[in-house]
């Protein structure tokens, strides 16, 4: 399962906020909601978040095996 828990820590340590992500960087509020609920987001958005926060991908997301993962 992909979790965006690292994103929230990275955001807190940055000069940005959800407000600036939405109004300054044009990240949609629905994307913020998807991050809050560990829902899928596209790689372009992940790239944008890394650029905005000047961080590596590990500081935005993490994979943890889970029983909730879909069957392959």
LINDA-V917237 format. One line per field, one symbol per residue. ss: DSSP state (@ for helix, = for strand, . for the rest). psi: psi as a letter, one per 20 degrees, with the letter a starting at -180 (. if undefined). A space follows every 10 residues. Layout:
ss->???
psi->???
This chain:
ss->.==.@@@@@@ @@@....@@@ @@@.....@@ @@@@@@.... ..@@@@@@@@ @@@...@@@. .==....... ..
psi->ppqkghghgg ghirirrhgh gghgikpqhh ggghghjlqq rrhggggggg ggilrrhijh rqppqqiiqq q.
